[in-house]
Amino acid sequence: MTAPRRGLLRAVLTLVAGGALAQALPLVLGPWLTRLYSPSQFGVYHLFAAVSANLAVVACARYEFALPLVGDAVDAAALRALCLRVLAGVTLASALAAAGWFAWSAQGWTVWLPVAVAALGWLSLATLWATRAQAYRALAVARVVQYGGASLAQAGAALLGAGVQGLIVAPIAAAAAAAALLRMPLKDAARPGPGRWRELGRRFRDFPLLNTPHAFMGALQDTVSIGMIAAWQGPMAAGFWGLSLRYLKAPATLVGGAVSQALYPQLAAQGAATGHEAGAHAPLRVTREGRAAVRRVMAGLAALAAPLVLLLWIFAPWGFERLFGPQWHGAGELARTLALYIGVHFVAAPLAVVTLAWGAQAWALRLALVGQVAFVAALAAGLKLGGLAGAGWGVSAAMTLYFGYYFVRLATWPLTDGEHA
């Protein structure tokens, strides 16, 4: 095994180990939480979480994802300063949005929106800062604090009678604690010159111009989905949908997050020689080694996804009822219909960084818009024709076709520098 491949495997295993512990607490505490909170309360929580994530995913205008592409410490510090400026502006806008949401709904929990956006945006920036430094152990510990801490805090809030407020505030506190643990310096010895952050903002303008709408529309898909289900089927159905996706996507969060955090720096390093380090408009390299690594990742993830799909088809209704209580049987039926979607999403989740490293953000944005329209259309058609179960089958069918095309395109991506397939 070559040194780069050993390094990638070691990084993935470190992050997977931390992620496994991070996911263990939510999985263990999940059956308890579903008995402490009702499906309707979870429905409200998932609606808030979708809206806050929709804003938080673009809280730094995605400039933080350019950090692994920057080799110079002074430039990295300037880019971080730019991210913090953008984060402050988005947080302020979120506060105005929260005021409007409260005026419309008169729900007190809406005031937590800007706090959630600030905490999640800060965590995203700190995570990419640590990814740039390849601080995989710190990243693994931070994931334990974020996910495990959120579930522990939600359980504690329920025992104190906090209700929906507890469901909402606990993950915010856990995200802030995880960001603090990563110890991203707000200032350091590598001080950029005046206005350097503006120059870097222009240099990496593809990230706000192309990746920001991509990320925002991806998060908007979740927001629109949970909103449609709540409006057409009620808060309980929204709770079923939110809980199902939360637990079914946990393996993708665990494995996919680890793989992407390890894969991205390697692909970025391969493209650095003729990429952004050489100028704002220079194309990034797609090497034979990089494409082979992407193919290996897809094959390995597919081998893990296949048995997951089969288990959901066979055991999902029975398993959800036994784990979460009789009132959650409908979530298990939904999980069965979503099995195919969960399988292809498991493979696709870590591959988003590939188009970042290969300079294919415009292509990724166009394709993502097609996929999001297909997702929402399939969901709406399924809800109309077959209720919540129909929505699950519709989404599975549409997304299997969509991701199938995506996998083929990445596996056959044209090489650069005169290399041949």
N, C-alpha and C positions, 0 to 999 in steps of 0.2 A: 504494500500500500504506500503510495507517495506521501510526502510530507504534507502538502496542502489537503489531501483527502483525510489524513489522520487528524489534522488540525480541525477540519470541519466536523468530523465525527466526534472529537473530544468536546468541541464547543456545543454541539447538539446534545450530547449526553449530559453535560453540565446543566444546560437549560431545561432539558426534559426532566432531570431529577428535581430541580427546583419547581418546575411547573407541576410535576406529579404531586408534590407535597402541597402546592398551592391549590390544586383542584381537589385534593383529598378531603380537606375540611368542608368545602361546599357540598361535596357529594355525601359525606357522612352526616352533615347537619341538615341537608335538604329535606329529608323526611320529617324531621322535627319542625323545621320552618314552615312546611306546608300544613302542619297541624296548629301552628301558632298564628298563622295569617290565613285569611280566606282567599279563594280564587279571585274575588272581586278586588281585594286589597292588592294582590299581586298584579292585577290588571292595571290599576292606577300606577303602581310602581313602575311597571314596564313601559307605560306611556311616558312617564317622566324621564326614565332612563333613556328611552329612544330619542326624545327631544334634546336632552342634554348632550348625549353622544353625538347627535347630528351637528351641534354647534362646536363641541369640543374637538371633533376630528379635524376641523379647519382652524382651530384656535391660534395656531402659529403660521397660518397660510401654507402649511406643509413645508416651510423652509427647514424645519428640523430634520426632514428626511434627506436633505442635501449634506448634512454634517459628515456622514461616512465618506463622502466624495472629496472632502477638503483635507489635504495633508498638512498644510501649514497651520501651526497653533494660533498665530495671530489672526488669520482669516477665520478659523473656527470660533474664536472668541467674538469676532465681529458678527458672524452669522448668528451666534447665540444671542447677542445683544439685539439684533433685528427681530429674532423670534420673541423675545421678551416684550419688545415694543408692540408687536402685533397682538400678542396675548393680552396685553393691557387693554387695547382697543376693543377686541372681541368680547372680553369680560364686561366692559362697559355697555356694549351693545346688548349683551345677554341680560343685563340688569334692566334695560329698557323693555326688552321682550318679556321679561318676567312680570314687570309692572302691568303690561297689557294683558298678559295671560291671567293675572290675578283679577284685573278689572272685569274680564269676561267670565271667569269661572268662580270667583270668590273662594278659591281654595288656598289655604294658607301655605301648603307645601310648595307652591309655585315660587316662593321667595328664594328657595334654595338653588334655583337655576344658575345664576351667575357664579355661585360658590362651586357648583359642580363643574361648570365649564372651566373655571380657573384651575381647580385641582387636577382635572383630567388633562388640560393643556400643558400644565407644568410637568405632569408625569410623562407625557409624550416627549416633551423636550428633554427631560432628564434621561429618559430611556434611550433616545437616539444619541445623546451625548455619551452615555456609557457604552452604547453599541459601537460608536466610532472608536472608543478606547479599547474595544473588545474585552470589557470588564464583565465577563460572562457570569462569574460567581456572584457579583453584586446584583446583576440582573435577575438571577435565579432567586436570590433572597427577597428582592423587591416584589417579585411576583407572588411569593408566599404571603408577604404582608398585605398586598393588594387584595388578592382573592380570598385567602383564608381569613384575613382580618375582617373583611367585609361580612362574611357569613357569621363569624363569632359575634361581631357587633350587632348584626341584625337579630340574632337570637337573644342577646342581652337586652336590646331595645324592646323586644316583644315581652320579655319577663317584667320589664318596667312599665308595660302598658302604653308604649309609644305609638303603636298602630302604624299607619302609612308613613308618618313622619320618620319612624325608626327605620323602616325599609329604605327610605330615601337617603337619610343622613349617614347611615353606617357606611355604605360604599364610598361616599365622598370623603369621610374621615380616613378610610383605609387607603384611598388613592393618594391623599396628601401625605400620609405616613410613608408610603412606598416611595414617593418622589423625594421626600426628605432623606430617606435612607440612601438614595443614590448619590447624595451629596454633590450635586452639580454646582460648581461655584458660580455665583453671580458676577464676580470679578476675580481676575487672577493676574499673574505677572505678565501674561501675553496680552498687552494692551494695544488694540488696533488704533490706527491714526483716526483723526476726526473725519467723519463721513465715509469711513471704510465700509460700514454696514450698508450704505446706500449703493456702493459699487457692487457689493456681493448680492444685494437684492436684484440688481439688473442682471448680473451674471447667471443667477439661478432662477430667473423669472419663469422658467418652464414649470417650476413647482407650484407657485400660486396660480399661474394661468392655465395649467393643464391638470396637475395632480389635485389641486384644491377642488375644482368642480367634480372631478372623478370621485374623491373621497366624500364630498358633501352629498353627491347624488346617491352614493352607495349607502350612506347612513340615512338619507331621506327615504330610501326604499323601506327600511325598517320602520321609520316613523309613520309613513303612509300606510304600511301594512297593518300595524297595530291600531292605528286610528280607524281604518276601514272596518276591521274586525270588531272593534269596540262599538262603532256606530251601527253596524248591521246585525251583529250577533250579541252585543252586550258586554259588560265588564268581565263576566265569568269566562266567556269565550276568549277574550283578550288575555285573561290570566292563563288559560290553557295554552294558547299560542306562545306567550312569553316564557312560561315555565318549560315547555317542550323544547323550544329553540335554545334556551339557556343551558339545559342539561345535555341536549343532543349535540350542541356545538362545543361542549367542553373538551372532547378529545381533539378537535381542530384547534382550539385555543391552546391546549397543552402542547401538542406536537407541532402544529403549524407555526406558533409563535417562536418556538425554539429553533426550528429549521430556518425560518426567514431571518432571524437575528444572526444566525451563523452564516447563511448563504449570502446575504446582501454584501457584507464587507469584502468577501472573496470575489464576487462578480464585479463589484465596484473597483477593486484593486486591479483587476485584469483590464478594465476599460480606462484606467486613469491616464495611461500614457498618451492617448490621443483624445481623451474626453475633456471634461471641464477644466482639468489642470492645464490644458493646452489652449484654452480659449472658450468663450461663451458659446460659439456655434460649432465647435468641432464635434464630429460624430463619435459616439462611444463605441468601443470595440466589442464585437461578439466573436469570441474565440471558440475553437473546437472544444477546448477543455471546459469552458463555461457552459456551452450547450450540452455537453455530455453530463455535466453535474446536474443540470436541470432535468435531463431525462432520467437520471438515476433517482433523483428526488421524487419525480412523478411516479416512477415504477414502484418505489418503496412505499409511498403513501397509498397507492392503489391496492397493494397487497394487504395493507392494514385496514383499508376501508371496506373491502368486500365482506369479510365476516361480520363487521359492524352492521352493514345493511341487512344481512340475513338474520342476525339476532333481533333487530328491530321488527322485521316482518313477523317473526315467530312469537316473540315474547313481550313486545312493547305494552299492549293493554294490560296483560297480567302483571308485568313488572311495575308499571306506574301505580296501579291500584295497591299492590302490596307495599311499595315503598312510601308513597305519599298519602295514602288513605283513599277510601271509596269515592270521595268527592272529586278525585282527580282521575277517575277512569277515562273521562273524555279526553284528557291530555294524552293518555296512552294510545287511544284510538287515533288521535291526530299524529302521534309520533310514528305509528306504522305507515301512515300515508306519506309522511315526509322522509322516509328512510332513504330513498334514492337521492333526494336532494342533499341530505346530510352526507351521504357517501361522496358525491362529486365535490361538495363544498370542502370536505376534509382534505381532498387532494389539492384543490385550488387555493385554499387559504394562504399557504406560505409563498405562493408564486407571484403575489402582487409586487414583490420587490424586484422580480426579474425584469420587468419592463422599465422600472426606475434605473436599474443598473445598465440596461441596454439602450437607454435613451429613446424608448418607444412609448413615451407617455401620451402623445397625441393618438396613437393607434389604440392604446389601452383605454383612453377616455371614450373614443368612438364606440369601441366594442362594449364597454361597460354601460353606456347609455342604452344600447340595444338590449343588453341583458336585463337592465332595470325595468325597461318598458315591458319586456316579456314577462318578468316576474310579477309585476303589478297587474298586468292584463290577465295572466293565468290565475292569479289570486282572485281577482274580481269575478272572472268567469266561473271559477270553481265555487265561490261563495253563492253566486246566483243559482247555479245548477244543482249544487249538492251540499250547501252549507259549509261548515268548517272542514269536514272530511273531504268534500269536493275541492276546497281550496288547497288542501295538502297534496292531493293527487295531481291537480293542475300544476302546482309549483314544481313538483318532482319531475313531471314530464318535460316542462319547458326548460328547466335548469339542466337536466341531463343532456339535452340537445345543445344548449348554449355552451356549457363547460366542455363538452366533447370537442366542439370546434376550437375552443381556446387551447386545450391540451395539444391538439394536432399542430396548431400554428406555432406554439412555443417549441415543440419538439423538432420542427422543421425550419426554424428561424434562419434566415440567410446569414452566412458567416461574412466577416469583413477581413481586410488586409490580404485579399487575394486567396484566402483559404477556400476550399471546396468541400461540399457536403460529403 
